[in-house]
Amino acid sequence: METRIAVTDHFDVIVAGGGTAGVVAAVVAARMGSKTLLVERSGSLGGLTTGGLMGVMWGTSDGLSGIGKEIFQRLLEIGGAQGGNIIPFDTEALKQVLCGMIKEVNVHLLLYSMVVDVIKEGDQIRGVVVEEKQGERLCSPK
Ligand SMILES: Cc1cc2nc3c(=O)[nH]c(=O)nc-3n(C[C@H](O)[C@H](O)[C@H](O)COP(=O)(O)OP(=O)(O)OC[C@H]3O[C@@H](n4cnc5c(N)ncnc54)[C@H](O)[C@@H]3O)c2cc1C
């Protein structure tokens, strides 16, 4: 089937997948000043951690550092987690925290959208094809 590209957008950083890894990558890229796109095929952020109803992080809260600690503290602030030797957390609260962090730094977020292909020049990825409700769009580096 012929691929139809509806819209072309340019970004410094494009992250495929809004699980915890993807959200953190997108937030950090945007905090460093990059125009960032985050593409997530489901309707919420957090991937397996939220959608898989994980509910408990194994590890002591005192041992957290960096952005993991920041996420935990944001969860604590809204009553979405408890500290201790294991960390029980509310998956809906984590979705809220991750979404807030994305919004704060103006990451361009596409939900219900899937990266379905990449455009390559030699070994370099020049863009990704994103399939969403309106059709397909090509997103490429600036
Ligand atoms: C029961 C259970 C308990 C666990 N406990 C712990 C724990 O205590 N501590 C710990 O550190 N880890 C734990 N893990 C592991 C942890 O959940 C995973 O390591 C973590 O969720 C991986 O995050 P991720 O962002 O890399 O991937 P995922 O959470 O898998 O996220 C990937 C995201 O990418 C999206 N996606 C995929 N393909 C595309 C595409 N083509 N286009 C757009 N979006 C796409 C998916 O929808 C998803 O949202 C546990 C896992 C399970 C199942």
Ligand as a Chemical Component Dictionary entry (heavy atoms), coordinates in Angstrom:
data_LIG
# 
_chem_comp.id                   LIG 
_chem_comp.type                 NON-POLYMER 
_chem_comp.pdbx_formal_charge   0 
_chem_comp.three_letter_code    LIG 
# 
loop_
_chem_comp_atom.comp_id 
_chem_comp_atom.atom_id 
_chem_comp_atom.alt_atom_id 
_chem_comp_atom.type_symbol 
_chem_comp_atom.charge 
_chem_comp_atom.model_Cartn_x 
_chem_comp_atom.model_Cartn_y 
_chem_comp_atom.model_Cartn_z 
_chem_comp_atom.pdbx_ordinal 
LIG C1  C1  C 0 4.864  -7.077 37.523 1  
LIG C2  C2  C 0 6.041  -6.198 37.228 2  
LIG C3  C3  C 0 6.758  -5.636 38.264 3  
LIG C4  C4  C 0 7.849  -4.831 38.011 4  
LIG N1  N1  N 0 8.504  -4.265 39.052 5  
LIG C5  C5  C 0 9.543  -3.430 38.832 6  
LIG C6  C6  C 0 10.197 -2.766 39.907 7  
LIG O1  O1  O 0 9.861  -2.938 41.062 8  
LIG N2  N2  N 0 11.225 -1.940 39.632 9  
LIG C7  C7  C 0 11.617 -1.711 38.356 10 
LIG O2  O2  O 0 12.557 -0.935 38.154 11 
LIG N3  N3  N 0 11.007 -2.334 37.303 12 
LIG C8  C8  C 0 9.992  -3.184 37.504 13 
LIG N4  N4  N 0 9.370  -3.792 36.455 14 
LIG C9  C9  C 0 9.880  -3.549 35.130 15 
LIG C10 C10 C 0 9.393  -2.186 34.612 16 
LIG O3  O3  O 0 7.978  -2.169 34.594 17 
LIG C11 C11 C 0 9.930  -2.012 33.206 18 
LIG O4  O4  O 0 11.331 -2.170 33.219 19 
LIG C12 C12 C 0 9.624  -0.601 32.712 20 
LIG O5  O5  O 0 8.227  -0.374 32.734 21 
LIG C13 C13 C 0 10.146 -0.458 31.309 22 
LIG O6  O6  O 0 9.857  0.863  30.923 23 
LIG P1  P1  P 0 10.006 1.313  29.425 24 
LIG O7  O7  O 0 9.574  2.742  29.354 25 
LIG O8  O8  O 0 11.365 0.949  28.931 26 
LIG O9  O9  O 0 9.038  0.356  28.587 27 
LIG P2  P2  P 0 7.438  0.193  28.662 28 
LIG O10 O10 O 0 6.908  0.445  30.019 29 
LIG O11 O11 O 0 7.185  -1.141 28.034 30 
LIG O12 O12 O 0 6.920  1.360  27.730 31 
LIG C14 C14 C 0 7.009  1.306  26.329 32 
LIG C15 C15 C 0 5.987  2.282  25.780 33 
LIG O13 O13 O 0 6.178  2.415  24.390 34 
LIG C16 C16 C 0 4.913  2.387  23.733 35 
LIG N5  N5  N 0 5.177  1.932  22.375 36 
LIG C17 C17 C 0 5.690  0.746  21.966 37 
LIG N6  N6  N 0 5.872  0.721  20.638 38 
LIG C18 C18 C 0 5.475  1.948  20.182 39 
LIG C19 C19 C 0 5.419  2.552  18.880 40 
LIG N7  N7  N 0 5.823  1.905  17.771 41 
LIG N8  N8  N 0 4.940  3.832  18.773 42 
LIG C20 C20 C 0 4.530  4.503  19.880 43 
LIG N9  N9  N 0 4.552  3.984  21.138 44 
LIG C21 C21 C 0 5.030  2.722  21.276 45 
LIG C22 C22 C 0 4.065  1.449  24.576 46 
LIG O14 O14 O 0 2.682  1.685  24.407 47 
LIG C23 C23 C 0 4.546  1.814  25.992 48 
LIG O15 O15 O 0 3.795  2.865  26.557 49 
LIG C24 C24 C 0 8.276  -4.598 36.677 50 
LIG C25 C25 C 0 7.551  -5.169 35.627 51 
LIG C26 C26 C 0 6.427  -5.952 35.886 52 
LIG C27 C27 C 0 5.650  -6.564 34.748 53 
# 
loop_
_chem_comp_bond.comp_id 
_chem_comp_bond.atom_id_1 
_chem_comp_bond.atom_id_2 
_chem_comp_bond.value_order 
_chem_comp_bond.pdbx_ordinal 
LIG C1  C2  SING 1  
LIG C2  C3  SING 2  
LIG C2  C26 DOUB 3  
LIG C3  C4  DOUB 4  
LIG C4  N1  SING 5  
LIG C4  C24 SING 6  
LIG N1  C5  DOUB 7  
LIG C5  C6  SING 8  
LIG C5  C8  SING 9  
LIG C6  O1  DOUB 10 
LIG C6  N2  SING 11 
LIG N2  C7  SING 12 
LIG C7  O2  DOUB 13 
LIG C7  N3  SING 14 
LIG N3  C8  DOUB 15 
LIG C8  N4  SING 16 
LIG N4  C9  SING 17 
LIG N4  C24 SING 18 
LIG C9  C10 SING 19 
LIG C10 O3  SING 20 
LIG C10 C11 SING 21 
LIG C11 O4  SING 22 
LIG C11 C12 SING 23 
LIG C12 O5  SING 24 
LIG C12 C13 SING 25 
LIG C13 O6  SING 26 
LIG O6  P1  SING 27 
LIG P1  O7  DOUB 28 
LIG P1  O8  SING 29 
LIG P1  O9  SING 30 
LIG O9  P2  SING 31 
LIG P2  O10 DOUB 32 
LIG P2  O11 SING 33 
LIG P2  O12 SING 34 
LIG O12 C14 SING 35 
LIG C14 C15 SING 36 
LIG C15 O13 SING 37 
LIG C15 C23 SING 38 
LIG O13 C16 SING 39 
LIG C16 N5  SING 40 
LIG C16 C22 SING 41 
LIG N5  C17 SING 42 
LIG N5  C21 SING 43 
LIG C17 N6  DOUB 44 
LIG N6  C18 SING 45 
LIG C18 C19 SING 46 
LIG C18 C21 DOUB 47 
LIG C19 N7  SING 48 
LIG C19 N8  DOUB 49 
LIG N8  C20 SING 50 
LIG C20 N9  DOUB 51 
LIG N9  C21 SING 52 
LIG C22 O14 SING 53 
LIG C22 C23 SING 54 
LIG C23 O15 SING 55 
LIG C24 C25 DOUB 56 
LIG C25 C26 SING 57 
LIG C26 C27 SING 58 
# 
